Amino acid sequence: MEAAKNNNNERTSNGSIHGPTNPMVTPLLNDLYQFTMAYAYWKANKHQERAVFDLYFRKNPFGGEYTVFSGLEECIRFIANFKLSEDEIDFVRQSLSPSCEDAFFDYLRGLDCSDVEVYAIPEGTVVFPKIPLLRVEGPVAAVQLLETPFVNLINFASLVSTNAARHRKVAGKSKTLLEFGLRRAQGPDGGISASKYCYIGGFDATSNVAAGKLFGIPLRGTHSHAFVSSYMSLDEITDRSLRRKDGSSTCEDFVSLVQTWLSKIQLLNGVFGETNQSELAAFISYAFAFPDNFLALVDTYDVMRSGIPNFCAVALALGDLGYKAGGIRLDSGDLAYLSCQARKFFCSIEKEFGVPGFGKLIITASNDLNEETLDALNKQGHEVDAFGIGTYLVTCYAQAALGVVFKLVDINNQPRIKLSEDVSKVSIPCKKRSYRLYGKEGYPLVDIMTGEDEPPPKVGERILCRHPFQESKRAYVVPQRVEELLRCYWPGNLDKKLEPLPPLKEIRERCINQLEQMRPDHMRKLNPTPYKVSVSAKLYEFIHFLWLNEAPVGELQ
Amino acid sequence: MEAAKNNNNERTSNGSIHGPTNPMVTPLLNDLYQFTMAYAYWKANKHQERAVFDLYFRKNPFGGEYTVFSGLEECIRFIANFKLSEDEIDFVRQSLSPSCEDAFFDYLRGLDCSDVEVYAIPEGTVVFPKIPLLRVEGPVAAVQLLETPFVNLINFASLVSTNAARHRKVAGKSKTLLEFGLRRAQGPDGGISASKYCYIGGFDATSNVAAGKLFGIPLRGTHSHAFVSSYMSLDEITDRSLRRKDGSSTCEDFVSLVQTWLSKIQLLNGVFGETNQSELAAFISYAFAFPDNFLALVDTYDVMRSGIPNFCAVALALGDLGYKAGGIRLDSGDLAYLSCQARKFFCSIEKEFGVPGFGKLIITASNDLNEETLDALNKQGHEVDAFGIGTYLVTCYAQAALGVVFKLVDINNQPRIKLSEDVSKVSIPCKKRSYRLYGKEGYPLVDIMTGEDEPPPKVGERILCRHPFQESKRAYVVPQRVEELLRCYWPGNLDKKLEPLPPLKEIRERCINQLEQMRPDHMRKLNPTPYKVSVSAKLYEFIHFLWLNEAPVGELQ
């Protein structure tokens, strides 16, 4: 027991829990009824009864057939730090009835999660409805106080990492995906959480500086339309000199160099008429600031008549001084058409002026992108290398919530079931184990739940997998590989080996690998095949025995 | 100037900014490009140029014609505390190019918002598209660093308070509205923000204890299904005694008293067969904990056959001892039907057993409620007194984001316009004032923007209000009352009277009053009439002059 205690302490003190603690996540981040129930349990002297709760969701989001599980590390950090301050206890006292006994608040004062056990599927795993993501065991009052924070921490995390994975799926592996959602996110932490969990789901970088600092996520960003329109004319550029990259000399009039290039380009382009001079001034000014990574937003005035020629003139001038420009961003209009036109233009410059690599300048597109617009762009054909995605990604606009629930499945070694007229809402009782069974081709075939004490499925041995509620749906499976899904992340009083909490990059890699491992028909956008989730024959019998026992017998009147 | 500085300091130190600071809201809660632009402005020695930005949205959410403006106080608190720490400056340095000059980071080190001015519409005001919610003036680099945090803080706040107001509108004034969304919210702060801004929008209470503590919002909560199913039988109740409310004596066997009442009720009910005994045990246990405010969730097994009779038996037994029960919560099934049945049952008990007030017990309903289900319940007829609303409310499921933008409208006293092929995206240039003009019946008639230096509209004097972009849409108005919308919340270097930041309750009252003041046809759910937003004749002319000036002339090819 001491060893386990030490284990817990290690998790809280020696940094084996990575990353910062969200200061908002305290035991008061809770529904009031968790405290009223805690009091009622305590008053009935029932608070120490050992309960088992399953945390799971009922339906995959976004019309898909898979979900990426995220948020675990924050739950474990929460449990490691679970302790009510005097101030918080006072507030709970004010919020409950004045008749509540003082001794309850002494109990709250001493409450921690050292006798709670948490078993979970590793973060970043592809998961499915009904299979417990977490199994939490411990004194019923303590475990109920974990419900709201755990569900809150997992719901949005899993939803947004799934959304990110779906965007990655449609964009394809070769594209760079940038999360640009902070401004439209649901509050400051909605933005920070989105940045973190989009990274897990397969995004490459974020614009969110706070998330970059907190989690080490790569950052990206250039300039906005306001920067462009803050310039009026080239006269605003007072210092026109720029040093060559190798430091060997200085170009005294970089502006003239740009203008010379612009004339050549105009001839090539065959379009006469001036480009927007305030835009040109802004680009030159931005190039002075970032000569080594010149990226420009080219749609403030007119992409093909102004933004692209202006950008190319600056990029070519930078090239003369040994710098290599980065590329452009398109933020409006027909992104497919404009990206192809821009690419064609870059290639013609590469060819005409003999500038190697100019044709491969990076084209980034943004502007209300989502799964559907990415899909449409793919079908139309485009030349975009990187997508900046905001609103639809971070707010999970297509479906703004996941229905994660936390259900009592056993108390005092008595299995409990929650009935409902809606079968999909009936809970699966008992303290359970779950396994993922893999087939010959290496794909996961089915997840199966069994009672805690049943022997595990064995490689090469036939096992009957039953739909938990539909009698006729069942299949024999001979697994080629068996993976137990729940692992111990918080041992309570047990002297158990703890599963490590990996750094964010590893979670992201796990997620990407997991997604690649899935059979493609489960992952497709249109009419995906549901992945099978089952129970053992024994558990099936028991569920239905309990169901009949608990359900009232109707009367036809 | 000193006086103004003091004003700022007062705002930061003497508590005139109410409530706590969100620790996530630091200057790094920003898009990287705000820092790259700051560097580029600085490098071009343009960073101190005086710029004016408007913060506004383009379209009302949820298919409606109004929006509740929220989030202002958090913006003012952000600006009051705006200061980069050494640690943050180091991180910005790492995130920008290594070629960035050191002196820039000295500039960041000294940067605060003492020379920024913020004019805003008071929080809790009903607002409309295109009208600036905030006008922010100051050195261009500093103001750009406010864009992302301001937009983040206002977007979700305004969206969710509007959503709450819409729910209130359909529920009606007499109902109690409870926000129960923490578990499904977009992260911890998504939940806390939702609780705060739903309260502003007209909700009465929240289940979120953290929000209760932070903002003084009333808290509500009873127990969950897990509490009910954690009980197996009446044998679990060991101490069966309950003291009378007046303390005069003790009922030694409260359980028997309940059982006696249950038998009487069963006879009245005409339904034979036992109610669920584990549910009864849970209710009795909960009553022991909260005899003075007994509220029970009655749908764990069967509402009419078990939950209601069990609840009534406990409530009647409590009544014998001088306690008054609170009511029930329904969390599944046909809420209209069940609430009517429950009410009928309560009334028959009041009549049959002569228990005054029993028929008026509070019926609370929850379970995936939203505007549509509330509307449907109203049409069907119901007996619900209080609604607990979660997912759809707090995640703004029907529309998960508002499109607040922040646009440059003037720099160095030069008006700027942002063009777009989509007219709705063209910005309205110039440093402006805005007014709300009221008609004879006291309703707001139209909002009008004018240039900064134009004389304000006068009561009783005819003024031409023009649609900003459609030439033919214009109307003369003779206002009976004129209200200037923008007020000074942060004075910069000016010695201006500061608008107070009212406490949350006042903001909520303002919001409720504002909503009641609107003409009903703007507020209705189906096909509401758009509220008119206009510009003065002079501003109209100027917008179109600038537009023609900036827009490229097309070539038909």
Interface residues (C-beta under 8 A of the other chain):
Chain A: N22 P23 M24 V25 T26 L28 L29 N30 D31 L32 Y33 Q34 F35 T36 M37 Y39 A40 Y41 K43 A44 N45 K46 E49 A51 F53 E88 F91 V92 S95 S97 S99 C100 V140 Q144 E147 T148 P149 V151 N152 L153 N155 F156 A157 V160 F180 L182 R183 R184 A185 Q186 G187 P188 D189 G190 G191 I192 S193 A194 S207 N208 V209 A210 G212 K213 L219 R220 G221 T222 H223 S224 H225 A226 F227 S229 S230 M232 E236 I237 T238 V271 G273 N276 S285 Y286 F288 A289 F290 P291 D292 N293 T300 Y301 D302 R305 S306 S332 G333 T391 T395 C396 Y397 Q399 A400 A401 L402 G403 V404 F406 K407 L408 I411 N412 Q414 R416 I417 K418 L419 S420 E421 D422 K425 E550 P552 V553 E555
Chain B: N22 P23 M24 V25 T26 L28 L29 N30 D31 L32 Y33 Q34 F35 T36 M37 Y39 A40 Y41 K43 A44 N45 K46 E49 A51 F53 E88 F91 V92 S95 S97 S99 C100 V140 Q144 E147 T148 P149 V151 N152 L153 N155 F156 A157 V160 F180 L182 R183 R184 A185 Q186 G187 P188 D189 G190 G191 I192 S193 A194 S207 N208 V209 A210 G212 K213 L219 R220 G221 T222 H223 S224 H225 A226 F227 S229 S230 M232 E236 I237 T238 D239 V271 G273 N276 S285 Y286 F288 A289 F290 P291 D292 N293 T300 Y301 D302 R305 S306 S332 G333 T391 T395 C396 Y397 Q399 A400 A401 L402 G403 V404 F406 K407 L408 I411 N412 Q414 R416 I417 K418 L419 S420 E421 D422 K425 E550 P552 V553 E555
